[in-house]
Amino acid sequence: MKGIVEERAVELGEYIIKNKTTVRGAAKKFGVSKSTVHMVVA
């Protein structure tokens, strides 16, 4: 998952909200760590 940080944040945030999933679920879907999801979305 590469790209501009803002784009990644939006993409992850939208995925989490739309699919009502957890940070762990989003991390698995995008192939990144939970820490990365937290860092990008927060």
mmCIF entry with sequence, helices, sheets and N, C-alpha, C, O atoms, coordinates in Angstrom:
data_MODEL
# 
_entry.id   MODEL 
# 
_entity.id                         1 
_entity.type                       polymer 
_entity.pdbx_number_of_molecules   1 
# 
_entity_poly.entity_id                      1 
_entity_poly.type                           'polypeptide(L)' 
_entity_poly.nstd_linkage                   no 
_entity_poly.nstd_monomer                   no 
_entity_poly.pdbx_seq_one_letter_code       MKGIVEERAVELGEYIIKNKTTVRGAAKKFGVSKSTVHMVVA 
_entity_poly.pdbx_seq_one_letter_code_can   MKGIVEERAVELGEYIIKNKTTVRGAAKKFGVSKSTVHMVVA 
_entity_poly.pdbx_strand_id                 A 
# 
loop_
_entity_poly_seq.entity_id 
_entity_poly_seq.num 
_entity_poly_seq.mon_id 
_entity_poly_seq.hetero 
1 1  MET n 
1 2  LYS n 
1 3  GLY n 
1 4  ILE n 
1 5  VAL n 
1 6  GLU n 
1 7  GLU n 
1 8  ARG n 
1 9  ALA n 
1 10 VAL n 
1 11 GLU n 
1 12 LEU n 
1 13 GLY n 
1 14 GLU n 
1 15 TYR n 
1 16 ILE n 
1 17 ILE n 
1 18 LYS n 
1 19 ASN n 
1 20 LYS n 
1 21 THR n 
1 22 THR n 
1 23 VAL n 
1 24 ARG n 
1 25 GLY n 
1 26 ALA n 
1 27 ALA n 
1 28 LYS n 
1 29 LYS n 
1 30 PHE n 
1 31 GLY n 
1 32 VAL n 
1 33 SER n 
1 34 LYS n 
1 35 SER n 
1 36 THR n 
1 37 VAL n 
1 38 HIS n 
1 39 MET n 
1 40 VAL n 
1 41 VAL n 
1 42 ALA n 
# 
_struct_asym.id          A 
_struct_asym.entity_id   1 
# 
loop_
_struct_conf.conf_type_id 
_struct_conf.id 
_struct_conf.pdbx_PDB_helix_id 
_struct_conf.beg_label_comp_id 
_struct_conf.beg_label_asym_id 
_struct_conf.beg_label_seq_id 
_struct_conf.pdbx_beg_PDB_ins_code 
_struct_conf.end_label_comp_id 
_struct_conf.end_label_asym_id 
_struct_conf.end_label_seq_id 
_struct_conf.pdbx_end_PDB_ins_code 
_struct_conf.beg_auth_comp_id 
_struct_conf.beg_auth_asym_id 
_struct_conf.beg_auth_seq_id 
_struct_conf.end_auth_comp_id 
_struct_conf.end_auth_asym_id 
_struct_conf.end_auth_seq_id 
_struct_conf.pdbx_PDB_helix_class 
_struct_conf.details 
_struct_conf.pdbx_PDB_helix_length 
HELX_P HELX_P1 AA1 VAL A 5  ? ASN A 19 ? VAL A 5  ASN A 19 1 ? 15 
HELX_P HELX_P2 AA2 VAL A 23 ? PHE A 30 ? VAL A 23 PHE A 30 1 ? 8  
HELX_P HELX_P3 AA3 LYS A 34 ? VAL A 41 ? LYS A 34 VAL A 41 1 ? 8  
# 
_struct_conf_type.id          HELX_P 
_struct_conf_type.criteria    ? 
_struct_conf_type.reference   ? 
# 
loop_
_atom_site.group_PDB 
_atom_site.id 
_atom_site.type_symbol 
_atom_site.label_atom_id 
_atom_site.label_alt_id 
_atom_site.label_comp_id 
_atom_site.label_asym_id 
_atom_site.label_entity_id 
_atom_site.label_seq_id 
_atom_site.pdbx_PDB_ins_code 
_atom_site.Cartn_x 
_atom_site.Cartn_y 
_atom_site.Cartn_z 
_atom_site.occupancy 
_atom_site.B_iso_or_equiv 
_atom_site.pdbx_formal_charge 
_atom_site.auth_seq_id 
_atom_site.auth_comp_id 
_atom_site.auth_asym_id 
_atom_site.auth_atom_id 
_atom_site.pdbx_PDB_model_num 
ATOM 1   N N  . MET A 1 1  ? 0.852   -1.173 0.000  1.00 0.00 ? 1  MET A N  1 
ATOM 2   C CA . MET A 1 1  ? 0.000   0.000  0.000  1.00 0.00 ? 1  MET A CA 1 
ATOM 3   C C  . MET A 1 1  ? 0.891   1.226  0.000  1.00 0.00 ? 1  MET A C  1 
ATOM 4   O O  . MET A 1 1  ? 1.444   1.605  1.032  1.00 0.00 ? 1  MET A O  1 
ATOM 5   N N  . LYS A 1 2  ? 1.023   1.828  -1.135 1.00 0.00 ? 2  LYS A N  1 
ATOM 6   C CA . LYS A 1 2  ? 1.870   3.008  -1.260 1.00 0.00 ? 2  LYS A CA 1 
ATOM 7   C C  . LYS A 1 2  ? 1.014   4.184  -1.685 1.00 0.00 ? 2  LYS A C  1 
ATOM 8   O O  . LYS A 1 2  ? -0.106  4.011  -2.166 1.00 0.00 ? 2  LYS A O  1 
ATOM 9   N N  . GLY A 1 3  ? 1.539   5.355  -1.506 1.00 0.00 ? 3  GLY A N  1 
ATOM 10  C CA . GLY A 1 3  ? 0.812   6.546  -1.920 1.00 0.00 ? 3  GLY A CA 1 
ATOM 11  C C  . GLY A 1 3  ? 0.986   7.649  -0.912 1.00 0.00 ? 3  GLY A C  1 
ATOM 12  O O  . GLY A 1 3  ? 1.657   7.496  0.109  1.00 0.00 ? 3  GLY A O  1 
ATOM 13  N N  . ILE A 1 4  ? 0.370   8.754  -1.220 1.00 0.00 ? 4  ILE A N  1 
ATOM 14  C CA . ILE A 1 4  ? 0.429   9.911  -0.339 1.00 0.00 ? 4  ILE A CA 1 
ATOM 15  C C  . ILE A 1 4  ? -0.300  9.584  0.962  1.00 0.00 ? 4  ILE A C  1 
ATOM 16  O O  . ILE A 1 4  ? -1.350  8.942  0.947  1.00 0.00 ? 4  ILE A O  1 
ATOM 17  N N  . VAL A 1 5  ? 0.250   10.021 2.062  1.00 0.00 ? 5  VAL A N  1 
ATOM 18  C CA . VAL A 1 5  ? -0.286  9.686  3.385  1.00 0.00 ? 5  VAL A CA 1 
ATOM 19  C C  . VAL A 1 5  ? -1.757  10.071 3.504  1.00 0.00 ? 5  VAL A C  1 
ATOM 20  O O  . VAL A 1 5  ? -2.552  9.302  4.044  1.00 0.00 ? 5  VAL A O  1 
ATOM 21  N N  . GLU A 1 6  ? -2.129  11.241 3.011  1.00 0.00 ? 6  GLU A N  1 
ATOM 22  C CA . GLU A 1 6  ? -3.525  11.676 3.109  1.00 0.00 ? 6  GLU A CA 1 
ATOM 23  C C  . GLU A 1 6  ? -4.456  10.732 2.342  1.00 0.00 ? 6  GLU A C  1 
ATOM 24  O O  . GLU A 1 6  ? -5.550  10.416 2.811  1.00 0.00 ? 6  GLU A O  1 
ATOM 25  N N  . GLU A 1 7  ? -4.021  10.291 1.173  1.00 0.00 ? 7  GLU A N  1 
ATOM 26  C CA . GLU A 1 7  ? -4.833  9.367  0.379  1.00 0.00 ? 7  GLU A CA 1 
ATOM 27  C C  . GLU A 1 7  ? -4.985  8.042  1.096  1.00 0.00 ? 7  GLU A C  1 
ATOM 28  O O  . GLU A 1 7  ? -6.067  7.454  1.116  1.00 0.00 ? 7  GLU A O  1 
ATOM 29  N N  . ARG A 1 8  ? -3.883  7.569  1.692  1.00 0.00 ? 8  ARG A N  1 
ATOM 30  C CA . ARG A 1 8  ? -3.940  6.310  2.442  1.00 0.00 ? 8  ARG A CA 1 
ATOM 31  C C  . ARG A 1 8  ? -4.881  6.435  3.623  1.00 0.00 ? 8  ARG A C  1 
ATOM 32  O O  . ARG A 1 8  ? -5.651  5.517  3.906  1.00 0.00 ? 8  ARG A O  1 
ATOM 33  N N  . ALA A 1 9  ? -4.828  7.567  4.318  1.00 0.00 ? 9  ALA A N  1 
ATOM 34  C CA . ALA A 1 9  ? -5.675  7.777  5.490  1.00 0.00 ? 9  ALA A CA 1 
ATOM 35  C C  . ALA A 1 9  ? -7.146  7.744  5.094  1.00 0.00 ? 9  ALA A C  1 
ATOM 36  O O  . ALA A 1 9  ? -7.962  7.113  5.765  1.00 0.00 ? 9  ALA A O  1 
ATOM 37  N N  . VAL A 1 10 ? -7.476  8.419  4.012  1.00 0.00 ? 10 VAL A N  1 
ATOM 38  C CA . VAL A 1 10 ? -8.870  8.438  3.542  1.00 0.00 ? 10 VAL A CA 1 
ATOM 39  C C  . VAL A 1 10 ? -9.314  7.039  3.135  1.00 0.00 ? 10 VAL A C  1 
ATOM 40  O O  . VAL A 1 10 ? -10.404 6.594  3.493  1.00 0.00 ? 10 VAL A O  1 
ATOM 41  N N  . GLU A 1 11 ? -8.466  6.359  2.392  1.00 0.00 ? 11 GLU A N  1 
ATOM 42  C CA . GLU A 1 11 ? -8.812  5.014  1.916  1.00 0.00 ? 11 GLU A CA 1 
ATOM 43  C C  . GLU A 1 11 ? -9.035  4.049  3.089  1.00 0.00 ? 11 GLU A C  1 
ATOM 44  O O  . GLU A 1 11 ? -10.009 3.296  3.102  1.00 0.00 ? 11 GLU A O  1 
ATOM 45  N N  . LEU A 1 12 ? -8.142  4.078  4.055  1.00 0.00 ? 12 LEU A N  1 
ATOM 46  C CA . LEU A 1 12 ? -8.285  3.214  5.225  1.00 0.00 ? 12 LEU A CA 1 
ATOM 47  C C  . LEU A 1 12 ? -9.509  3.593  6.044  1.00 0.00 ? 12 LEU A C  1 
ATOM 48  O O  . LEU A 1 12 ? -10.280 2.728  6.460  1.00 0.00 ? 12 LEU A O  1 
ATOM 49  N N  . GLY A 1 13 ? -9.684  4.883  6.271  1.00 0.00 ? 13 GLY A N  1 
ATOM 50  C CA . GLY A 1 13 ? -10.835 5.344  7.051  1.00 0.00 ? 13 GLY A CA 1 
ATOM 51  C C  . GLY A 1 13 ? -12.150 4.965  6.414  1.00 0.00 ? 13 GLY A C  1 
ATOM 52  O O  . GLY A 1 13 ? -13.060 4.488  7.092  1.00 0.00 ? 13 GLY A O  1 
ATOM 53  N N  . GLU A 1 14 ? -12.259 5.174  5.110  1.00 0.00 ? 14 GLU A N  1 
ATOM 54  C CA . GLU A 1 14 ? -13.484 4.812  4.398  1.00 0.00 ? 14 GLU A CA 1 
ATOM 55  C C  . GLU A 1 14 ? -13.739 3.306  4.463  1.00 0.00 ? 14 GLU A C  1 
ATOM 56  O O  . GLU A 1 14 ? -14.876 2.868  4.638  1.00 0.00 ? 14 GLU A O  1 
ATOM 57  N N  . TYR A 1 15 ? -12.684 2.531  4.321  1.00 0.00 ? 15 TYR A N  1 
ATOM 58  C CA . TYR A 1 15 ? -12.828 1.076  4.379  1.00 0.00 ? 15 TYR A CA 1 
ATOM 59  C C  . TYR A 1 15 ? -13.338 0.635  5.756  1.00 0.00 ? 15 TYR A C  1 
ATOM 60  O O  . TYR A 1 15 ? -14.241 -0.195 5.856  1.00 0.00 ? 15 TYR A O  1 
ATOM 61  N N  . ILE A 1 16 ? -12.750 1.198  6.807  1.00 0.00 ? 16 ILE A N  1 
ATOM 62  C CA . ILE A 1 16 ? -13.144 0.833  8.172  1.00 0.00 ? 16 ILE A CA 1 
ATOM 63  C C  . ILE A 1 16 ? -14.607 1.182  8.416  1.00 0.00 ? 16 ILE A C  1 
ATOM 64  O O  . ILE A 1 16 ? -15.352 0.381  8.981  1.00 0.00 ? 16 ILE A O  1 
ATOM 65  N N  . ILE A 1 17 ? -15.018 2.368  7.994  1.00 0.00 ? 17 ILE A N  1 
ATOM 66  C CA . ILE A 1 17 ? -16.404 2.801  8.226  1.00 0.00 ? 17 ILE A CA 1 
ATOM 67  C C  . ILE A 1 17 ? -17.377 2.010  7.368  1.00 0.00 ? 17 ILE A C  1 
ATOM 68  O O  . ILE A 1 17 ? -18.386 1.517  7.874  1.00 0.00 ? 17 ILE A O  1 
ATOM 69  N N  . LYS A 1 18 ? -17.092 1.882  6.083  1.00 0.00 ? 18 LYS A N  1 
ATOM 70  C CA . LYS A 1 18 ? -18.011 1.215  5.161  1.00 0.00 ? 18 LYS A CA 1 
ATOM 71  C C  . LYS A 1 18 ? -18.221 -0.253 5.529  1.00 0.00 ? 18 LYS A C  1 
ATOM 72  O O  . LYS A 1 18 ? -19.334 -0.772 5.446  1.00 0.00 ? 18 LYS A O  1 
ATOM 73  N N  . ASN A 1 19 ? -17.139 -0.911 5.936  1.00 0.00 ? 19 ASN A N  1 
ATOM 74  C CA . ASN A 1 19 ? -17.220 -2.343 6.221  1.00 0.00 ? 19 ASN A CA 1 
ATOM 75  C C  . ASN A 1 19 ? -17.398 -2.656 7.701  1.00 0.00 ? 19 ASN A C  1 
ATOM 76  O O  . ASN A 1 19 ? -17.455 -3.821 8.095  1.00 0.00 ? 19 ASN A O  1 
ATOM 77  N N  . LYS A 1 20 ? -17.487 -1.600 8.523  1.00 0.00 ? 20 LYS A N  1 
ATOM 78  C CA . LYS A 1 20 ? -17.651 -1.764 9.969  1.00 0.00 ? 20 LYS A CA 1 
ATOM 79  C C  . LYS A 1 20 ? -16.649 -2.784 10.506 1.00 0.00 ? 20 LYS A C  1 
ATOM 80  O O  . LYS A 1 20 ? -17.006 -3.721 11.222 1.00 0.00 ? 20 LYS A O  1 
ATOM 81  N N  . THR A 1 21 ? -15.416 -2.578 10.147 1.00 0.00 ? 21 THR A N  1 
ATOM 82  C CA . THR A 1 21 ? -14.351 -3.505 10.535 1.00 0.00 ? 21 THR A CA 1 
ATOM 83  C C  . THR A 1 21 ? -13.439 -2.868 11.573 1.00 0.00 ? 21 THR A C  1 
ATOM 84  O O  . THR A 1 21 ? -13.594 -1.699 11.928 1.00 0.00 ? 21 THR A O  1 
ATOM 85  N N  . THR A 1 22 ? -12.510 -3.640 12.040 1.00 0.00 ? 22 THR A N  1 
ATOM 86  C CA . THR A 1 22 ? -11.557 -3.177 13.046 1.00 0.00 ? 22 THR A CA 1 
ATOM 87  C C  . THR A 1 22 ? -10.263 -2.743 12.373 1.00 0.00 ? 22 THR A C  1 
ATOM 88  O O  . THR A 1 22 ? -10.064 -2.947 11.176 1.00 0.00 ? 22 THR A O  1 
ATOM 89  N N  . VAL A 1 23 ? -9.393  -2.144 13.169 1.00 0.00 ? 23 VAL A N  1 
ATOM 90  C CA . VAL A 1 23 ? -8.075  -1.772 12.673 1.00 0.00 ? 23 VAL A CA 1 
ATOM 91  C C  . VAL A 1 23 ? -7.341  -3.023 12.201 1.00 0.00 ? 23 VAL A C  1 
ATOM 92  O O  . VAL A 1 23 ? -6.663  -3.008 11.174 1.00 0.00 ? 23 VAL A O  1 
ATOM 93  N N  . ARG A 1 24 ? -7.483  -4.089 12.955 1.00 0.00 ? 24 ARG A N  1 
ATOM 94  C CA . ARG A 1 24 ? -6.836  -5.354 12.590 1.00 0.00 ? 24 ARG A CA 1 
ATOM 95  C C  . ARG A 1 24 ? -7.358  -5.864 11.250 1.00 0.00 ? 24 ARG A C  1 
ATOM 96  O O  . ARG A 1 24 ? -6.582  -6.345 10.424 1.00 0.00 ? 24 ARG A O  1 
ATOM 97  N N  . GLY A 1 25 ? -8.669  -5.763 11.030 1.00 0.00 ? 25 GLY A N  1 
ATOM 98  C CA . GLY A 1 25 ? -9.271  -6.205 9.769  1.00 0.00 ? 25 GLY A CA 1 
ATOM 99  C C  . GLY A 1 25 ? -8.793  -5.368 8.591  1.00 0.00 ? 25 GLY A C  1 
ATOM 100 O O  . GLY A 1 25 ? -8.509  -5.895 7.516  1.00 0.00 ? 25 GLY A O  1 
ATOM 101 N N  . ALA A 1 26 ? -8.708  -4.065 8.802  1.00 0.00 ? 26 ALA A N  1 
ATOM 102 C CA . ALA A 1 26 ? -8.231  -3.177 7.736  1.00 0.00 ? 26 ALA A CA 1 
ATOM 103 C C  . ALA A 1 26 ? -6.766  -3.458 7.423  1.00 0.00 ? 26 ALA A C  1 
ATOM 104 O O  . ALA A 1 26 ? -6.360  -3.451 6.260  1.00 0.00 ? 26 ALA A O  1 
ATOM 105 N N  . ALA A 1 27 ? -5.981  -3.705 8.458  1.00 0.00 ? 27 ALA A N  1 
ATOM 106 C CA . ALA A 1 27 ? -4.563  -3.999 8.261  1.00 0.00 ? 27 ALA A CA 1 
ATOM 107 C C  . ALA A 1 27 ? -4.394  -5.258 7.417  1.00 0.00 ? 27 ALA A C  1 
ATOM 108 O O  . ALA A 1 27 ? -3.559  -5.306 6.514  1.00 0.00 ? 27 ALA A O  1 
ATOM 109 N N  . LYS A 1 28 ? -5.189  -6.265 7.718  1.00 0.00 ? 28 LYS A N  1 
ATOM 110 C CA . LYS A 1 28 ? -5.102  -7.520 6.975  1.00 0.00 ? 28 LYS A CA 1 
ATOM 111 C C  . LYS A 1 28 ? -5.499  -7.305 5.511  1.00 0.00 ? 28 LYS A C  1 
ATOM 112 O O  . LYS A 1 28 ? -4.835  -7.814 4.608  1.00 0.00 ? 28 LYS A O  1 
ATOM 113 N N  . LYS A 1 29 ? -6.562  -6.565 5.281  1.00 0.00 ? 29 LYS A N  1 
ATOM 114 C CA . LYS A 1 29 ? -7.051  -6.306 3.926  1.00 0.00 ? 29 LYS A CA 1 
ATOM 115 C C  . LYS A 1 29 ? -6.010  -5.559 3.084  1.00 0.00 ? 29 LYS A C  1 
ATOM 116 O O  . LYS A 1 29 ? -5.811  -5.878 1.912  1.00 0.00 ? 29 LYS A O  1 
ATOM 117 N N  . PHE A 1 30 ? -5.349  -4.565 3.684  1.00 0.00 ? 30 PHE A N  1 
ATOM 118 C CA . PHE A 1 30 ? -4.404  -3.732 2.943  1.00 0.00 ? 30 PHE A CA 1 
ATOM 119 C C  . PHE A 1 30 ? -2.968  -4.237 3.029  1.00 0.00 ? 30 PHE A C  1 
ATOM 120 O O  . PHE A 1 30 ? -2.076  -3.673 2.396  1.00 0.00 ? 30 PHE A O  1 
ATOM 121 N N  . GLY A 1 31 ? -2.738  -5.288 3.801  1.00 0.00 ? 31 GLY A N  1 
ATOM 122 C CA . GLY A 1 31 ? -1.405  -5.873 3.870  1.00 0.00 ? 31 GLY A CA 1 
ATOM 123 C C  . GLY A 1 31 ? -0.396  -5.032 4.628  1.00 0.00 ? 31 GLY A C  1 
ATOM 124 O O  . GLY A 1 31 ? 0.785   -5.003 4.284  1.00 0.00 ? 31 GLY A O  1 
ATOM 125 N N  . VAL A 1 32 ? -0.867  -4.347 5.660  1.00 0.00 ? 32 VAL A N  1 
ATOM 126 C CA . VAL A 1 32 ? 0.017   -3.537 6.495  1.00 0.00 ? 32 VAL A CA 1 
ATOM 127 C C  . VAL A 1 32 ? -0.191  -3.937 7.956  1.00 0.00 ? 32 VAL A C  1 
ATOM 128 O O  . VAL A 1 32 ? -1.087  -4.720 8.269  1.00 0.00 ? 32 VAL A O  1 
ATOM 129 N N  . SER A 1 33 ? 0.633   -3.402 8.837  1.00 0.00 ? 33 SER A N  1 
ATOM 130 C CA . SER A 1 33 ? 0.507   -3.742 10.250 1.00 0.00 ? 33 SER A CA 1 
ATOM 131 C C  . SER A 1 33 ? -0.568  -2.892 10.916 1.00 0.00 ? 33 SER A C  1 
ATOM 132 O O  . SER A 1 33 ? -0.964  -1.850 10.393 1.00 0.00 ? 33 SER A O  1 
ATOM 133 N N  . LYS A 1 34 ? -1.039  -3.351 12.087 1.00 0.00 ? 34 LYS A N  1 
ATOM 134 C CA . LYS A 1 34 ? -2.005  -2.579 12.867 1.00 0.00 ? 34 LYS A CA 1 
ATOM 135 C C  . LYS A 1 34 ? -1.424  -1.223 13.223 1.00 0.00 ? 34 LYS A C  1 
ATOM 136 O O  . LYS A 1 34 ? -2.125  -0.211 13.200 1.00 0.00 ? 34 LYS A O  1 
ATOM 137 N N  . SER A 1 35 ? -0.149  -1.208 13.551 1.00 0.00 ? 35 SER A N  1 
ATOM 138 C CA . SER A 1 35 ? 0.513   0.037  13.925 1.00 0.00 ? 35 SER A CA 1 
ATOM 139 C C  . SER A 1 35 ? 0.473   1.039  12.770 1.00 0.00 ? 35 SER A C  1 
ATOM 140 O O  . SER A 1 35 ? 0.285   2.235  12.991 1.00 0.00 ? 35 SER A O  1 
ATOM 141 N N  . THR A 1 36 ? 0.645   0.561  11.565 1.00 0.00 ? 36 THR A N  1 
ATOM 142 C CA . THR A 1 36 ? 0.609   1.429  10.403 1.00 0.00 ? 36 THR A CA 1 
ATOM 143 C C  . THR A 1 36 ? -0.784  2.027  10.240 1.00 0.00 ? 36 THR A C  1 
ATOM 144 O O  . THR A 1 36 ? -0.920  3.218  9.963  1.00 0.00 ? 36 THR A O  1 
ATOM 145 N N  . VAL A 1 37 ? -1.803  1.217  10.410 1.00 0.00 ? 37 VAL A N  1 
ATOM 146 C CA . VAL A 1 37 ? -3.180  1.724  10.291 1.00 0.00 ? 37 VAL A CA 1 
ATOM 147 C C  . VAL A 1 37 ? -3.423  2.785  11.353 1.00 0.00 ? 37 VAL A C  1 
ATOM 148 O O  . VAL A 1 37 ? -3.955  3.853  11.049 1.00 0.00 ? 37 VAL A O  1 
ATOM 149 N N  . HIS A 1 38 ? -3.046  2.508  12.583 1.00 0.00 ? 38 HIS A N  1 
ATOM 150 C CA . HIS A 1 38 ? -3.210  3.490  13.654 1.00 0.00 ? 38 HIS A CA 1 
ATOM 151 C C  . HIS A 1 38 ? -2.466  4.784  13.332 1.00 0.00 ? 38 HIS A C  1 
ATOM 152 O O  . HIS A 1 38 ? -3.012  5.875  13.499 1.00 0.00 ? 38 HIS A O  1 
ATOM 153 N N  . MET A 1 39 ? -1.244  4.666  12.879 1.00 0.00 ? 39 MET A N  1 
ATOM 154 C CA . MET A 1 39 ? -0.415  5.829  12.594 1.00 0.00 ? 39 MET A CA 1 
ATOM 155 C C  . MET A 1 39 ? -1.023  6.685  11.478 1.00 0.00 ? 39 MET A C  1 
ATOM 156 O O  . MET A 1 39 ? -1.035  7.913  11.565 1.00 0.00 ? 39 MET A O  1 
ATOM 157 N N  . VAL A 1 40 ? -1.523  6.028  10.436 1.00 0.00 ? 40 VAL A N  1 
ATOM 158 C CA . VAL A 1 40 ? -2.034  6.749  9.273  1.00 0.00 ? 40 VAL A CA 1 
ATOM 159 C C  . VAL A 1 40 ? -3.394  7.380  9.554  1.00 0.00 ? 40 VAL A C  1 
ATOM 160 O O  . VAL A 1 40 ? -3.645  8.517  9.154  1.00 0.00 ? 40 VAL A O  1 
ATOM 161 N N  . VAL A 1 41 ? -4.260  6.658  10.230 1.00 0.00 ? 41 VAL A N  1 
ATOM 162 C CA . VAL A 1 41 ? -5.624  7.138  10.453 1.00 0.00 ? 41 VAL A CA 1 
ATOM 163 C C  . VAL A 1 41 ? -5.693  8.163  11.590 1.00 0.00 ? 41 VAL A C  1 
ATOM 164 O O  . VAL A 1 41 ? -6.511  9.082  11.551 1.00 0.00 ? 41 VAL A O  1 
ATOM 165 N N  . ALA A 1 42 ? -4.851  8.007  12.579 1.00 0.00 ? 42 ALA A N  1 
ATOM 166 C CA . ALA A 1 42 ? -4.913  8.905  13.747 1.00 0.00 ? 42 ALA A CA 1 
ATOM 167 C C  . ALA A 1 42 ? -4.381  10.277 13.452 1.00 0.00 ? 42 ALA A C  1 
ATOM 168 O O  . ALA A 1 42 ? -4.369  11.137 14.333 1.00 0.00 ? 42 ALA A O  1 
# 
